[in-house]
Amino acid sequence: MLKIGMIGAGFVARFHERALRSVRSAELAGVYALKGAEALAQLARQDRLGDTKAYDSVADLARAVDVICVFAPNFVRVPMMREIAAAVEAGARLKGIIIEKPLARNLAEADALVRIAQSMHVPTAYFENQIHMPAVVQARTQLAQVEKAMGPAHLARSAEEHGGPHEPWFWDPTTQGGGVCCDMGCHSIACGMYMVTPSERPINYLKPVRVNATMALLKWGKEPWLSQLKKRGVDYSTTPAEDYSSVALEFEDPQTKQHSIVQATNSWMYDAPGLRLLMETFGPGYSYTVNSLESPAGIFISDAAAAAVLDSELALEKSQASRGALILQPDEIALYGYIAEWLDAIQAFEQGHDALLNLEYGRFITMLIMAAYLSHERRKVVDMTDPQTLTELATYVPLIQQGKGKQVL
């Protein structure tokens, strides 16, 4: 049984703790975080995930586990990986390293993470849960023979939208890496590309040709929302990030030379029942749709009873209401693909190789995100076949990430 160690004890770490309740061959052995480590360890013990302990350092955690997970904020990913590498050099014997999406804030940081991981010779997993969503995977499985007869999909639309992040650092473009495109565009770009990738081809088979993006600050730069952010310690009047992003990506099949299009749309202004994932894929003579807000279950809370509700998100992630007719997802963790991505990673590490999605794949997605920011800044299509453009992307830091978003929003 693999011993799992988590760096970070915030929102996403708690989501993964819930996922591990449904995963065999793994126990949550330890947690390291600047705050919340003991609380998460106690929760894991209550959930019978093992004798989970809170550790005082990355090195101590690395020595006590088989797999280490970087669920810490984006701006500390590189130093955390250096600490892991130092622990491995000092004798820690890891069987796997997991990094949550997005891999990094920019391509230079992504390259650093890949290089550090390669120097350790330890298998890796890039956690992008939406590619593992059972609804998406099952739709592709059922359409496999149709695709074989008619040809692969040529258009995918992938969207993730909700009312905004939880923590202040998520809102700050200098610490998070940007706005909604960095935070959630990584999901929609990756999932959209997966949906148009021909069956039985590698996950990174398609070659990007062009990227065209539009970003905007539509809601959170206005009152009363602007003042709400200031109360959280984030001032979008001086250092704004985009709360809306629309990215169109064109890919080419390297063998058939056929092209496909992915439309990735993301926003932090979705004032609706809760987080929505909406995927649509169209092929020659077939299609499928996934909508996370369609559920066989629902609940109702009257005004009189609403005072008893302590947490509206018990019904659905990013839920913005605590009364009325609310959507209920009986197994949100499975719906979003968290359990499936854990099963994939655990099996891969037990066999001594990378997961379906490794850090090199995470780097590839980071490159596409950077291309989207560059397209928005220059108000033109970015040519991904141009060697000079690829060289520029290697060191490019978006203006929004630099805290200069007022120039482009």
ZAMARGU-4260 file (C-alpha; in steps of 0.2 Angstrom, whole numbers, plus 5000, padded with zeros to 4 digits):
<rodrens>
0) 5000/5000/5000 | 5007/5017/4994 | 5010/5030/5008 | 5004/5047/5001 | 5010/5063/5008
5) 5002/5080/5004 | 5011/5097/5004 | 4997/5109/5007 | 4981/5108/5017 | 4969/5120/5009
10) 4954/5118/4998 | 4961/5107/4984 | 4970/5096/4997 | 4954/5093/5006 | 4946/5088/4989
15) 4959/5075/4987 | 4957/5069/5004 | 4939/5065/5000 | 4944/5057/4984 | 4956/5045/4993
20) 4942/5038/5003 | 4937/5029/4987 | 4955/5023/4983 | 4962/5006/4988 | 4981/5003/4989
25) 4984/5020/4996 | 4984/5028/5013 | 4986/5047/5017 | 5002/5045/5028 | 5007/5063/5031
30) 5003/5082/5028 | 5015/5097/5028 | 5008/5114/5027 | 5011/5131/5035 | 4993/5131/5042
35) 4980/5117/5043 | 4991/5102/5042 | 4985/5095/5059 | 4967/5098/5055 | 4968/5089/5038
40) 4978/5075/5047 | 4965/5073/5060 | 4951/5072/5046 | 4961/5059/5037 | 4962/5049/5053
45) 4943/5050/5056 | 4940/5044/5038 | 4952/5029/5041 | 4964/5034/5028 | 4979/5029/5039
50) 4988/5035/5054 | 4990/5052/5046 | 5003/5063/5054 | 5007/5082/5052 | 5026/5085/5048
55) 5036/5100/5051 | 5046/5100/5034 | 5045/5094/5017 | 5061/5084/5020 | 5053/5075/5035
60) 5037/5071/5025 | 5047/5065/5010 | 5056/5052/5021 | 5040/5046/5028 | 5030/5043/5012
65) 5031/5034/4995 | 5022/5047/4985 | 5022/5066/4988 | 5009/5078/4981 | 5012/5097/4978
70) 4995/5105/4982 | 5003/5121/4988 | 5000/5138/4980 | 5007/5141/4963 | 5020/5153/4968
75) 5029/5141/4979 | 5029/5126/4967 | 5047/5128/4961 | 5055/5130/4979 | 5044/5115/4985
80) 5051/5104/4971 | 5069/5109/4976 | 5066/5104/4994 | 5059/5087/4987 | 5074/5085/4976
85) 5086/5089/4991 | 5076/5076/5002 | 5078/5063/4988 | 5097/5067/4986 | 5098/5065/5005
90) 5090/5047/5004 | 5071/5049/5003 | 5065/5035/4992 | 5050/5041/4982 | 5040/5031/4970
95) 5030/5046/4963 | 5028/5065/4963 | 5011/5073/4959 | 5008/5091/4955 | 4991/5099/4954
100) 4985/5109/4940 | 4991/5122/4934 | 5008/5115/4933 | 5016/5133/4934 | 5013/5151/4932
105) 5023/5152/4916 | 5034/5141/4905 | 5050/5145/4913 | 5044/5139/4930 | 5036/5124/4921
110) 5053/5120/4913 | 5061/5121/4930 | 5049/5109/4938 | 5051/5096/4924 | 5070/5097/4925
115) 5070/5095/4944 | 5059/5080/4942 | 5069/5072/4929 | 5085/5074/4939 | 5077/5064/4953
120) 5072/5050/4941 | 5055/5048/4950 | 5039/5045/4940 | 5027/5060/4940 | 5008/5064/4938
125) 5001/5080/4933 | 4984/5081/4941 | 4971/5087/4928 | 4955/5079/4934 | 4943/5084/4920
130) 4952/5072/4907 | 4947/5058/4919 | 4929/5063/4921 | 4919/5047/4920 | 4906/5056/4909
135) 4919/5061/4896 | 4928/5045/4897 | 4912/5034/4895 | 4906/5045/4881 | 4922/5042/4871
140) 4922/5023/4875 | 4904/5021/4869 | 4908/5031/4853 | 4924/5022/4849 | 4917/5011/4835
145) 4908/5026/4828 | 4924/5036/4828 | 4933/5022/4820 | 4920/5021/4806 | 4917/5040/4803
150) 4933/5048/4809 | 4939/5058/4825 | 4930/5073/4832 | 4933/5090/4824 | 4926/5102/4836
155) 4926/5103/4855 | 4919/5116/4867 | 4924/5115/4885 | 4919/5127/4898 | 4921/5129/4917
160) 4913/5143/4926 | 4909/5148/4944 | 4908/5164/4955 | 4926/5166/4959 | 4940/5157/4970
165) 4941/5155/4988 | 4958/5161/4994 | 4965/5179/4991 | 4981/5172/4983 | 4970/5164/4969
170) 4963/5182/4965 | 4981/5190/4965 | 4988/5188/4947 | 5006/5189/4953 | 5004/5174/4965
175) 4992/5164/4955 | 4999/5167/4938 | 4985/5177/4930 | 4966/5176/4932 | 4953/5164/4926
180) 4963/5158/4911 | 4977/5152/4921 | 4966/5145/4935 | 4953/5136/4925 | 4958/5138/4907
185) 4971/5124/4910 | 4956/5113/4913 | 4946/5118/4898 | 4961/5118/4886 | 4967/5101/4891
190) 4950/5093/4891 | 4945/5101/4875 | 4961/5094/4866 | 4958/5077/4874 | 4941/5077/4867
195) 4947/5080/4849 | 4962/5068/4850 | 4959/5052/4840 | 4956/5037/4850 | 4972/5026/4854
200) 4983/5041/4850 | 4995/5048/4864 | 4987/5062/4875 | 4999/5074/4867 | 4997/5068/4849
205) 4989/5083/4841 | 5001/5098/4836 | 4995/5116/4840 | 4994/5127/4825 | 4986/5143/4830
210) 4979/5151/4847 | 4968/5166/4847 | 4961/5173/4864 | 4951/5187/4871 | 4951/5191/4890
215) 4942/5204/4900 | 4938/5210/4917 | 4919/5211/4916 | 4912/5209/4934 | 4925/5210/4948
220) 4932/5227/4942 | 4915/5235/4946 | 4906/5239/4962 | 4900/5231/4974 | 4912/5217/4969
225) 4928/5228/4968 | 4925/5232/4987 | 4922/5214/4991 | 4939/5210/4984 | 4947/5224/4993
230) 4941/5217/5010 | 4950/5201/5005 | 4966/5210/5003 | 4965/5211/4983 | 4964/5227/4974
235) 4958/5225/4956 | 4958/5244/4953 | 4977/5243/4953 | 4982/5225/4949 | 4968/5217/4940
240) 4966/5200/4932 | 4954/5193/4919 | 4938/5186/4926 | 4933/5180/4908 | 4943/5171/4895
245) 4939/5164/4878 | 4952/5154/4869 | 4951/5146/4852 | 4965/5133/4848 | 4968/5125/4831
250) 4976/5108/4831 | 4983/5097/4817 | 4984/5078/4815 | 5002/5075/4811 | 4998/5060/4800
255) 4982/5065/4791 | 4985/5084/4792 | 4967/5086/4796 | 4963/5101/4808 | 4952/5102/4823
260) 4946/5117/4834 | 4945/5118/4853 | 4935/5132/4861 | 4939/5135/4879 | 4928/5147/4889
265) 4930/5151/4907 | 4924/5164/4919 | 4923/5169/4937 | 4906/5178/4935 | 4894/5163/4934
270) 4880/5168/4946 | 4871/5152/4945 | 4868/5137/4956 | 4886/5133/4957 | 4901/5127/4947
275) 4897/5122/4930 | 4907/5111/4918 | 4900/5110/4901 | 4908/5100/4887 | 4902/5097/4869
280) 4911/5087/4856 | 4906/5086/4838 | 4912/5073/4825 | 4906/5067/4808 | 4889/5061/4812
285) 4890/5060/4831 | 4892/5071/4846 | 4891/5071/4865 | 4887/5083/4879 | 4892/5084/4897
290) 4884/5096/4909 | 4889/5095/4928 | 4874/5104/4933 | 4862/5091/4927 | 4859/5079/4941
295) 4846/5066/4946 | 4845/5074/4963 | 4840/5090/4971 | 4835/5098/4987 | 4824/5112/4993
300) 4827/5124/5008 | 4814/5136/5013 | 4817/5154/5019 | 4812/5149/5037 | 4825/5134/5037
305) 4839/5143/5028 | 4846/5150/5044 | 4851/5132/5048 | 4862/5130/5033 | 4880/5132/5038
310) 4889/5129/5022 | 4880/5131/5005 | 4894/5121/4997 | 4889/5105/5005 | 4877/5104/4990
315) 4889/5109/4976 | 4906/5117/4974 | 4905/5136/4972 | 4887/5136/4977 | 4881/5154/4979
320) 4864/5150/4987 | 4858/5142/5003 | 4839/5142/5000 | 4827/5138/4987 | 4829/5124/4974
325) 4847/5118/4974 | 4856/5106/4963 | 4863/5091/4973 | 4877/5080/4966 | 4877/5064/4976
330) 4896/5060/4972 | 4904/5077/4966 | 4922/5070/4969 | 4919/5055/4956 | 4909/5067/4944
335) 4924/5078/4942 | 4937/5064/4939 | 4947/5065/4955 | 4945/5047/4960 | 4949/5041/4942
340) 4965/5052/4942 | 4971/5045/4958 | 4967/5027/4952 | 4978/5030/4937 | 4992/5038/4946
345) 4993/5024/4960 | 4993/5011/4947 | 5006/5019/4937 | 5018/5022/4952 | 5015/5004/4958
350) 5022/4999/4941 | 5036/5011/4941 | 5031/5023/4927 | 5023/5040/4924 | 5004/5042/4925
355) 4993/5046/4910 | 4997/5064/4912 | 5015/5068/4917 | 5024/5084/4921 | 5030/5086/4903
360) 5011/5086/4898 | 5008/5099/4911 | 5022/5109/4903 | 5013/5108/4886 | 4997/5114/4893
365) 5007/5129/4901 | 5014/5133/4884 | 4996/5134/4877 | 4990/5145/4891 | 5005/5157/4889
370) 5001/5158/4870 | 4983/5163/4875 | 4989/5177/4886 | 5001/5183/4872 | 4987/5182/4859
375) 4976/5193/4870 | 4990/5206/4874 | 4994/5208/4855 | 4976/5206/4849 | 4982/5194/4836
380) 4983/5175/4832 | 4998/5167/4839 | 5007/5155/4826 | 5012/5140/4836 | 5022/5133/4821
385) 5034/5148/4821 | 5050/5144/4830 | 5053/5162/4835 | 5036/5162/4844 | 5040/5146/4853
390) 5057/5154/4859 | 5048/5169/4865 | 5035/5159/4875 | 5050/5150/4884 | 5053/5166/4894
395) 5037/5176/4892 | 5028/5182/4908 | 5011/5189/4904 | 5008/5207/4909 | 4993/5202/4919
400) 5005/5190/4929 | 5017/5204/4931 | 5003/5215/4940 | 5001/5226/4925 | 4984/5220/4920
405) 4977/5238/4918 | 4987/5239/4902 | 4977/5225/4893 | 4961/5224/4903
</rodrens>
